[in-house]
Amino acid sequence: MLHGLYVLTDSKYIPHQQWAERVEKILLAGANIIQLREKTLTEEQLLPHALQLQEICHYYGAIFIINDHIRLTKKINASGVHIGRHDSSLRHAREYLGKDFIIGVSCYKHIYAAIQAQTLAADYVAFGSMHPSYTKVSAIRCPLGIISQSKRCLSIPVCAIGGISHKNVSPILRAGADMIATSHSVFNADDPSDSANKIFQQVIMSR
């Protein structure tokens, strides 16, 4: 279930009103996980967007993850939540959500943090930024070797994120990443369908 192309929303370039249309195009092009990532809106402001994207994801049988907002995740019964270094703690998130929600954790370039996350019942971990990121320009860079090393240490799925496009995804797939997460190269693309499908085809070929 936790594998394939994982696309994050981005309001820096694409206004909220265009999210639903883009998400549908991206899902039709092969993505199977969507993350609602929005740092500028309150939970109340985010609610209608979350409900709209969740409905689309349900229709296409896709996983719908919300970044950071564990209360909103539970309120609308989203598939799960993704938390980072400055978000809710994994232990608190799991206690609040219970065992039926997916919880993903950003581990940046730290294998030990990923092992800890697995011990605390994370469902997947994410490493990155694999390449310079348009979304997070100051993001910590993660060596490619961390992906292959993590696959030897962990039993939960591994996600790679940060500056990934169809032009540089192949080595990351060969290293063993279960999920390829991207925002700018797909969600913000002039043609999100084409950009998503180019990565999706490489994901399929790598299996």
Secondary structure as UniProt FT lines:
FT   STRAND          4..8
FT   TURN            11..13
FT   HELIX           16..18
FT   HELIX           19..28
FT   TURN            29..30
FT   STRAND          33..36
FT   HELIX           43..59
FT   TURN            60..61
FT   STRAND          63..67
FT   HELIX           70..76
FT   STRAND          80..83
FT   TURN            85..86
FT   HELIX           90..97
FT   TURN            99..100
FT   STRAND          102..108
FT   HELIX           111..119
FT   TURN            120..121
FT   STRAND          124..127
FT   TURN            137..138
FT   HELIX           145..153
FT   STRAND          158..161
FT   TURN            166..168
FT   HELIX           169..174
FT   TURN            175..176
FT   STRAND          179..182
FT   HELIX           184..187
FT   HELIX           192..206
//
